[in-house]
Amino acid sequence: MADIQLSKYHVSKDIGFLLEPLQDVLPDYFEPWNRLAKSLPELVASHKFRDAVKEMPLLDQSKLAGYRQKRLAHLQLVLITSGYLWQEGEGGAVQRLPECVSKPLWNVSNDLGLKPVLTFADICLTNCKVKNGDIEVMYNLPGGAGTEWFLKVCGLVELAFGKSGQAIQNVLDGAKANDKAKMASGFTDLTAAIGNMQTALARMNENLTPEHFYNGVRPFLNGFGGPASPISGGLVYEGVSDKPVTMIGGSAAQSSTMQVLDGLLGITHSPEKQAFLDEIRNYMPPSHKQMLADLTNMPRKVPQVVAETKDANLTKAFNGCVAAFVQYRSYHIQVVTKYIVTASKSDSPKSLAYKDTGKSDLIPFLKEVRDDTEKVQQ
Ligand code: HEM
C-alpha cells in the first residue's frame, strides 16, 4: 500500500482543496486588477467593462509575492477575461484578448501550472473563503445574488468534503497498516461527509433558478475553440502568440472531490469516460492532479484490502460509503437535469466542459459514471 499523506498535496484536513483564507486584494501596484475584478458585475451590466479593460495598464506579474498572491491574481485575471469576452453574450464574443490581460495571465498561469482560463480552482477554491464555518464569496461574476449563490454552494460542497480529510487519511493509513478498525471508522466518517455534500448541493435550490444558471451564469464559464464554442476558432492571447488557443469551459466537474472518491474507493470507468475525467485534471492545480494520479495508481487498491480481510464490519462500512457516493452522484444528475437539460429547453443543451470535448451524451455519461460507482459494492 502506497503512503499517501494529504498534506503532501496541499490538501487540508479541515477545508480540503479550498485555499486557506487570503487577502481579498493584491498590493497597491496591482490596484487596476483589484478594481476591475471587483467592479466586473456592474461594469458588464452597463456594457462598459470591455472599454475599461482596454484602458488597463500592462502590469508586471513578477512583482507578485508567493503562491497565494499568484492564485488571487489568477482569479482576478480570469474573471477579467471572462467579463471581457462575454460582456455582449455568446453572440457578441470577441476572439482576441488584449495584452494587458493576456500576458500577465499567461505568465502567472505558467508559474502556477494552471491553465490561462477560468477554472473551478479560481471561482471556487480561491474565491470561497471559509469564515466561521460558512463560505464567503470574494469576487462575483455578473448576475447578482443568484450567481453569488451558485459560487457559494460550490464552496459549501467543497467544505463539506474538506472536513472528511481525516477520514480519508484514516482509510489510507488503515489500509497500509492492515488496521481494520481504523479503515472502518474512516469509511463511516466519510459516509457522513458525503451525505453532508449532498445536503450542501441541495441548497442550490434555495436561491438559484434554472433560467438564471443556464442563461446568466453558464455563458460566463464558456471555454473557447471547438465546434460547440461561440469562439470556435479559439482565442488569441495578444502579446503571447498569434496562434489561437483552445480551452475547455469552467465547470464544477473540475472539482477533485469525486475523483478522489473514485481513486480511494477503487472505482474505475471505461477508457472513453476516463479520458474526459483525465482531461479535466489538466484544469486542476498540479498538486491536486498529482494526488489523483497517486490514488489511481495505488498498487493495492482499497476494495482489495477490504475483500482480503473478510471482515463483516469493515465490508459493511465500505459498502455504506459506496452507497452514499452512488446516491450523491444520482442527486447530482438531478441537479444537472434541472439546471441544464430542462433549462435549455432544447434537445442539445449547452453543457459546461463536456460539450467542449465534442460530446453531447451528457446524462448517459453521468449515469454510466454513477453505475460504475455501484459496481465496487461487495
Ligand atoms: C448548478 C449546479 C451544477 C450543475 C448545473 C452541474 C453540471 C455539471 C455538468 C454539465 C457536468 C458534466 C461535465 C461538464 O460538462 O462540465 C458535471 C459534472 C461534474 N460535476 Fe457538476 N454541476 C453542478 C454542481 C456541482 C457541484 C457543486 C460540484 C462539486 C463541488 C460538482 C461536481 C461535478 C463533478 C466532480 C463532475 C464530474 C462527473 C462525476 O464525477 O460524476 N457539480 N456537472
Boltz pocket constraint, residues with backbone or C-beta under 6 A from the ligand:
constraints:
  - pocket:
      binder: B
      contacts: [[A, 153], [A, 154], [A, 157], [A, 158], [A, 201], [A, 204], [A, 213], [A, 249], [A, 250], [A, 251], [A, 252], [A, 253], [A, 254], [A, 255], [A, 257], [A, 258], [A, 259], [A, 329], [A, 332], [A, 335], [A, 336], [A, 339], [A, 340], [A, 351], [A, 352], [A, 353], [A, 354], [A, 355], [A, 362], [A, 366], [A, 369], [A, 370]]
      max_distance: 6.0
